[in-house]
């Protein structure tokens, strides 16, 4: 397998990025407002390199981010998932994502994050997963908290809070306070 397995949530198809996705992902990454809390690309080539570097980690880690396709429109609306930053893998396994600004506020990032955690804890048997969010990025902070992440510390060099969730906490939350959306593995 050359990339992460395709997974489905209630509204998303999450699949390995392909060459045909680059133009659409660049369209999202080049939107300064959509990417104001993270790193975007100013050229298509930068997007292609960025996506490629993350995808290449699949061979080493057994996971990599997905292209997120909105099922009802058959349209690429974002990118993200379980990963290690190819430039700084020492930060460990984390969930990252970005979405087209036109699709914000619909809970799609939460679906992607939840499916990433299911992959991490149910399929891969990882012990914990991290995430990073700028304090002013209230929407991403809500996504992380909603999915059971807890704030660990402020990382000065990244200008972001670090969040973490353990497999034990995730299983506890699944069993008690919320139910994971059913997923269809393909």
C-alpha positions as CSV (number, residue, x, y, z in Angstrom):
1,X,0.0,0.0,0.0
2,X,1.4,3.4,-0.9
3,X,-0.8,5.6,1.2
4,X,-3.4,5.6,4.0
5,X,-6.4,3.3,3.5
6,X,-9.6,5.0,2.4
7,X,-12.1,5.6,5.2
8,X,-15.5,7.1,5.4
9,X,-17.3,9.2,8.0
10,X,-20.9,10.4,7.9
11,X,-20.1,13.1,5.3
12,X,-16.5,12.6,4.2
13,X,-14.5,10.2,2.1
14,X,-10.9,10.2,3.4
15,X,-8.4,8.9,0.8
16,X,-4.8,9.0,0.0
17,X,-3.9,12.2,-1.9
18,X,-3.1,11.8,-5.6
19,X,-1.6,14.0,-8.3
20,X,-5.0,15.1,-9.5
21,X,-5.7,16.6,-6.0
22,X,-2.9,19.1,-6.1
23,X,-4.7,21.9,-8.0
24,X,-7.6,21.8,-5.6
25,X,-5.5,21.5,-2.5
26,X,-3.4,24.5,-3.7
27,X,-6.6,26.5,-4.2
28,X,-7.3,25.9,-0.5
29,X,-3.7,26.3,0.7
30,X,-3.3,29.6,-1.2
31,X,-6.2,31.2,0.6
32,X,-4.5,33.4,3.2
33,X,-7.7,33.7,5.3
34,X,-8.2,29.9,5.4
35,X,-4.6,29.3,6.3
36,X,-4.0,32.2,8.7
37,X,-3.3,29.9,11.6
38,X,-1.0,27.5,9.7
39,X,1.4,27.3,6.9
40,X,0.0,27.7,3.4
41,X,1.6,27.6,0.0
42,X,2.1,30.4,-2.4
43,X,2.7,28.2,-5.4
44,X,1.2,25.0,-6.8
45,X,4.7,23.5,-6.6
46,X,5.0,24.2,-2.9
47,X,1.6,22.4,-2.3
48,X,2.8,19.4,-4.3
49,X,6.1,19.2,-2.3
50,X,4.2,19.7,1.0
51,X,1.6,17.0,0.2
52,X,4.3,14.7,-1.1
53,X,6.5,15.0,2.0
54,X,3.7,14.0,4.2
55,X,2.6,11.2,2.0
56,X,6.2,9.8,1.9
57,X,6.1,9.2,5.6
58,X,3.4,6.5,5.2
59,X,6.1,4.0,4.3
60,X,7.9,4.7,7.6
61,X,4.9,5.4,10.0
62,X,2.1,3.4,8.5
63,X,-0.2,6.5,8.4
64,X,-0.3,9.8,6.6
65,X,-2.9,12.5,6.0
66,X,-5.9,12.1,3.7
67,X,-7.5,14.2,1.1
68,X,-11.0,15.0,2.4
69,X,-13.8,14.7,-0.1
70,X,-17.3,15.9,0.8
71,X,-19.5,12.9,-0.1
72,X,-22.6,14.8,-1.1
73,X,-20.7,17.1,-3.6
74,X,-17.9,14.7,-4.6
75,X,-15.6,17.7,-4.0
76,X,-12.3,18.0,-2.3
77,X,-12.8,20.2,0.8
78,X,-9.7,19.7,2.8
79,X,-6.7,17.7,3.8
80,X,-5.4,16.2,7.0
81,X,-5.3,13.3,9.4
82,X,-2.8,11.3,11.4
83,X,0.8,12.1,10.7
84,X,4.3,13.0,11.8
85,X,5.6,16.3,10.5
86,X,8.2,15.3,7.8
87,X,10.4,18.3,8.8
88,X,10.1,17.8,12.5
89,X,9.1,14.1,13.2
90,X,10.4,14.4,16.8
91,X,7.1,16.1,17.7
92,X,5.5,12.7,17.4
93,X,2.2,11.5,16.0
94,X,-0.3,14.3,15.6
95,X,-3.6,15.2,14.0
96,X,-3.5,18.1,11.6
97,X,-6.0,19.4,9.0
98,X,-7.1,22.3,6.9
99,X,-10.4,22.9,5.1
100,X,-11.8,25.2,2.4
101,X,-13.1,28.3,4.2
102,X,-16.5,27.8,2.4
103,X,-16.9,24.6,4.4
104,X,-16.0,25.9,7.9
105,X,-18.5,25.5,10.7
106,X,-20.0,22.2,9.5
107,X,-18.1,19.9,11.8
108,X,-16.0,18.4,9.1
109,X,-12.7,18.9,10.9
110,X,-14.2,17.1,13.9
111,X,-15.2,14.2,11.7
112,X,-11.7,14.0,10.3
113,X,-10.1,14.3,13.7
114,X,-12.3,11.6,15.2
115,X,-11.6,9.2,12.3
116,X,-7.8,9.9,12.8
117,X,-8.1,8.9,16.5
118,X,-10.0,5.8,15.5
119,X,-7.2,4.9,13.2
120,X,-4.6,5.7,15.8
121,X,-6.2,3.8,18.7
122,X,-8.3,1.1,17.2
123,X,-6.3,0.0,14.2
124,X,-2.7,1.1,15.0
125,X,-2.7,0.6,18.7
126,X,-0.9,3.9,19.4
127,X,-0.6,5.0,23.0
128,X,-1.2,8.7,22.5
129,X,-1.7,11.4,19.8
130,X,-0.9,15.1,19.9
131,X,-2.0,18.2,18.1
132,X,-1.1,21.8,18.0
133,X,-3.2,24.9,17.8
134,X,-2.6,28.6,18.1
135,X,-4.5,30.1,21.1
136,X,-6.4,32.5,18.8
137,X,-7.6,29.7,16.6
138,X,-10.8,29.1,18.6
139,X,-12.4,26.8,16.0
140,X,-9.4,24.3,16.0
141,X,-9.2,24.4,19.8
142,X,-13.0,23.5,19.9
143,X,-12.3,20.6,17.5
144,X,-9.5,19.3,19.7
145,X,-11.5,19.6,23.0
146,X,-14.6,18.1,21.4
147,X,-12.5,15.1,20.4
148,X,-11.1,14.6,23.9
149,X,-7.7,16.3,23.6
150,X,-6.3,18.1,26.6
151,X,-4.0,21.1,26.6
152,X,-0.5,20.2,27.7
153,X,1.6,23.3,27.4
154,X,2.4,26.4,25.3
155,X,5.2,25.7,22.9
156,X,7.0,29.0,22.5
157,X,9.0,28.1,19.4
158,X,5.8,27.1,17.6
159,X,3.6,29.8,19.1
160,X,1.0,27.1,19.7
161,X,-0.5,25.1,22.5
162,X,0.3,21.4,22.5
163,X,-2.7,19.1,23.0
164,X,-2.7,15.4,23.8
165,X,-5.1,12.5,24.1
166,X,-4.2,9.0,25.3
167,X,-5.7,5.8,24.1
168,X,-7.1,5.2,27.6
169,X,-8.8,8.6,27.6
170,X,-10.2,8.1,24.1
171,X,-11.7,4.7,25.0
172,X,-13.2,6.1,28.1
173,X,-14.8,8.9,26.2
174,X,-16.1,6.5,23.5
175,X,-17.7,4.4,26.2
176,X,-19.2,7.2,28.3
177,X,-19.7,10.7,27.1
178,X,-20.0,10.4,23.3
179,X,-20.3,7.8,20.6
180,X,-17.9,7.6,17.7
181,X,-19.7,8.0,14.4
182,X,-19.9,4.8,12.6
183,X,-17.2,4.4,10.0
184,X,-17.1,2.3,6.9
185,X,-13.7,1.0,6.0
186,X,-13.1,0.4,2.4
